Amino acid sequence: MTADKRRSAKPASGPTPGEPTAANTRDKKPKDMPQSAPVAGAGPVAVHVESGAVKVVVAPPAFAGVDRRLYQLINGLPHTTTSDRYVSVLSDLGEGLGWVAGGVALAILGGSKGRRAGMATAVSSLAATYVVQTRIKPLFRRVRPFVNREARVVGIKPADHSFPSGHTASSFAGATAIAFYYPKAAPLVYGLAAAVGASRVHLGVHFPSDAAVGGVIGIGIGTFGAWLFKKRGGRAAGRRA
């Protein structure tokens, strides 16, 4: 047998890890990822300039990093039809609907303090979602964990970027606003917000660092929102006096 025939008879090797295949073409990177080489970089962050627009890319965590290992631990927790259904509902409510509903309930049932707390909760939650989705995510272009089949995903696969988590930001903004007015409720509401962040990782659509940064952003927005409504309430009380 000639050398050419021996080479042609050799079994084809499998795909290189991370290489796109026919089975995972729908998990390719978002279309708006920059194509040019970065002009500056520091660790996992690279800055690109294309057609006069600045794009900041946050790379997925390294395979041996703490973020990746924590992701694998949370995403790898047992999945059942029932548990995935409840986790999905928790995640969806954390996007803003649950916190807005809670804020409306506080505004209706909580008197003057409840009205301020309820308005602060609803507005802060919605503001966090808006800021993350329209101002921060378009700047930091990090691919989702499921790109190239790196995750077990429950439900839909979002087409936007991963960093930071809008659901987590919204939840921590609402929780912070409630805790500002009702400090004794802080363990409950912050625990709920943390559960929303963990649910995003368990569902396979965010890395833990996405949720962590989203939580920090949410705390900042929630603190400002609560302070703003408290200040407005104090001015209104002063005018009545």
C-alpha atoms as one frame of an Amber mdcrd trajectory, in Angstrom:
protein
   0.000   0.000   0.000   1.429   3.367  -0.960   1.986   6.153   1.564  -0.850
   8.189   0.022  -3.289   5.285   0.404  -2.209   4.663   3.996  -2.812   8.318
   4.813  -6.269   8.258   3.203  -7.191   5.102   5.147  -6.271   6.655   8.482
  -9.387   7.384  10.573 -10.290  11.052  10.722  -9.595  12.645  14.071 -12.404
  14.257  16.050 -12.991  17.986  16.188 -10.550  20.079  18.136 -11.980  21.122
  21.521 -13.748  24.452  21.132 -13.848  24.178  17.332 -17.295  24.991  15.845
 -19.020  21.982  14.306 -22.215  21.446  12.351 -23.947  20.607  15.611 -23.128
  23.857  17.356 -23.276  26.503  14.651 -26.165  28.203  16.393 -23.872  28.852
  19.380 -21.412  30.994  17.441 -20.295  34.338  18.808 -22.642  37.348  18.480
 -22.409  39.144  15.150 -21.318  42.442  16.723 -18.124  41.015  18.229 -15.125
  43.015  16.935 -13.113  41.469  14.093  -9.976  43.604  14.391  -6.996  43.083
  16.677  -7.200  44.876  20.054  -5.435  48.218  20.393  -4.933  47.723  24.142
  -5.412  44.952  26.648  -5.097  44.239  30.355  -5.734  40.715  31.575  -9.110
  39.478  30.346 -10.133  42.919  28.996  -9.270  44.065  25.471 -10.138  47.363
  23.780 -10.946  47.435  20.048 -11.578  50.429  17.790 -13.583  49.742  14.642
 -14.997  52.441  12.367 -14.430  54.988  15.089 -16.403  52.997  17.686 -14.775
  51.722  20.878 -15.619  48.134  21.861 -14.464  46.555  25.119 -14.312  42.753
  25.121 -14.309  40.818  28.402 -12.945  37.321  27.771 -14.622  34.248  29.297
 -12.842  33.041  32.452  -9.887  30.686  32.054 -10.560  26.962  32.250  -8.594
  26.625  35.505  -9.914  29.834  37.059 -12.119  30.122  40.134 -14.909  31.731
  38.108 -15.028  28.801  35.685 -14.893  26.185  38.442 -17.656  27.938  40.379
 -19.702  28.113  37.198 -19.305  24.381  36.612 -20.306  23.663  40.215 -23.520
  25.742  40.107 -24.495  24.822  36.555 -23.806  21.178  37.336 -26.226  20.980
  40.253 -29.028  18.445  39.675 -31.516  19.426  36.984 -35.036  18.008  36.978
 -38.122  19.097  35.089 -39.700  20.439  38.292 -36.615  22.179  39.648 -35.813
  23.780  36.303 -39.360  25.112  36.101 -39.155  26.782  39.526 -35.647  28.131
  38.922 -36.786  29.576  35.595 -39.747  31.320  37.240 -37.442  32.759  39.924
 -35.078  33.997  37.232 -37.864  35.597  35.180 -39.338  37.399  38.179 -35.905
  38.711  39.069 -35.682  40.586  35.780 -37.927  43.262  37.247 -41.509  42.025
  37.223 -41.334  40.514  40.704 -39.669  43.571  42.247 -42.064  45.971  40.556
 -45.015  43.933  41.828 -43.521  43.959  45.323 -42.974  47.712  45.121 -46.584
  48.300  44.076 -47.794  46.166  46.982 -45.645  48.169  49.403 -46.940  51.443
  47.966 -50.554  50.340  48.421 -50.297  48.727  51.851 -47.401  50.432  53.590
 -48.583  53.985  54.300 -46.344  56.962  53.541 -43.152  55.023  54.271 -44.377
  52.118  52.178 -45.181  54.437  49.274 -41.631  55.775  49.237 -40.174  52.301
  49.632 -42.426  50.854  46.953 -41.681  53.565  44.432 -37.951  53.330  45.141
 -38.046  49.550  44.698 -39.923  49.599  41.409 -37.989  52.495  39.882 -34.582
  51.193  41.007 -35.272  47.719  39.640 -36.390  49.025  36.262 -33.539  51.544
  36.124 -30.963  48.811  36.782 -32.370  46.715  33.952 -32.304  49.692  31.590
 -28.762  50.760  32.490 -27.289  47.273  32.164 -29.118  46.274  28.987 -28.751
  49.502  27.028 -25.611  51.159  28.414 -23.228  48.584  29.892 -23.757  45.329
  27.983 -23.239  46.941  24.547 -19.867  48.194  25.792 -18.558  44.996  27.419
 -18.823  42.228  24.829 -18.490  38.937  26.644 -19.871  35.799  25.044 -22.385
  33.645  26.914 -21.203  30.460  28.674 -23.008  28.245  26.168 -20.933  29.416
  23.187 -19.240  26.285  21.765 -21.321  24.016  24.014 -19.700  24.896  27.315
 -22.889  24.799  29.370 -26.084  22.998  30.047 -28.735  25.570  29.138 -32.333
  25.545  30.358 -34.785  27.549  28.239 -33.869  30.059  25.569 -30.333  31.102
  24.702 -30.144  34.925  24.846 -28.615  36.538  21.779 -27.035  39.474  23.619
 -23.852  39.578  25.654 -23.168  38.037  29.045 -21.469  40.750  31.127 -22.943
  41.848  33.469 -26.180  40.110  34.511 -29.206  42.384  34.105 -31.459  40.079
  36.148 -29.049  40.184  39.078 -28.604  43.954  38.845 -32.373  44.454  38.839
 -32.827  42.149  41.826 -30.114  43.736  43.960 -31.392  47.210  43.105 -34.872
  46.282  44.325 -33.519  44.477  47.391 -31.315  47.425  48.326 -34.211  49.860
  48.086 -36.365  47.692  50.379 -33.514  47.161  52.854 -32.931  50.930  52.945
 -36.405  51.482  54.383 -36.828  48.151  56.191 -33.398  47.047  57.510 -34.843
  43.979  59.261 -35.927  42.649  55.864 -32.387  42.874  54.467 -31.433  39.176
  54.974 -34.611  38.045  53.215 -34.478  40.374  50.212 -30.730  40.064  49.700
 -31.024  36.290  49.942 -33.712  36.389  47.275 -31.565  38.607  45.047 -28.598
  36.261  45.472 -30.852  33.329  44.535 -31.782  35.133  41.315 -28.098  35.603
  40.502 -27.379  31.921  41.181 -30.351  30.925  39.037 -28.819  32.678  36.035
 -25.690  30.576  36.430 -27.654  27.375  37.048 -29.667  27.985  33.867 -26.414
  28.268  31.902 -26.679  31.840  30.641 -24.197  33.700  32.892 -20.835  33.232
  34.554 -20.678  33.883  38.332 -18.632  37.044  37.750 -21.430  38.374  35.518
 -23.833  37.987  38.436 -21.366  39.434  40.961 -20.759  42.608  38.953 -24.470
  42.913  38.231 -25.126  42.735  41.972 -22.664  45.539  42.692 -24.253  47.733
  40.025 -27.705  46.967  41.424 -26.670  47.903  44.963 -25.387  51.250  43.716
 -28.542  52.032  41.745 -30.820  50.834  44.566 -28.999  52.973  47.133 -29.300
  56.059  44.970 -32.967  55.391  44.216 -33.874  54.879  47.875 -31.986  58.011
  48.920 -33.663  60.046  46.181 -37.197  59.048  47.202 -36.409  59.536  50.884
 -35.121  63.036  50.151 -38.214  63.855  48.098 -40.432  62.537  50.882 -38.638
  64.722  53.430 -39.117  67.804  51.286 -42.807  67.067  50.852 -43.233  66.628
  54.629 -41.439  69.930  55.222 -43.742  71.782  52.841 -46.815  70.344  54.584
 -45.483  71.471  57.932
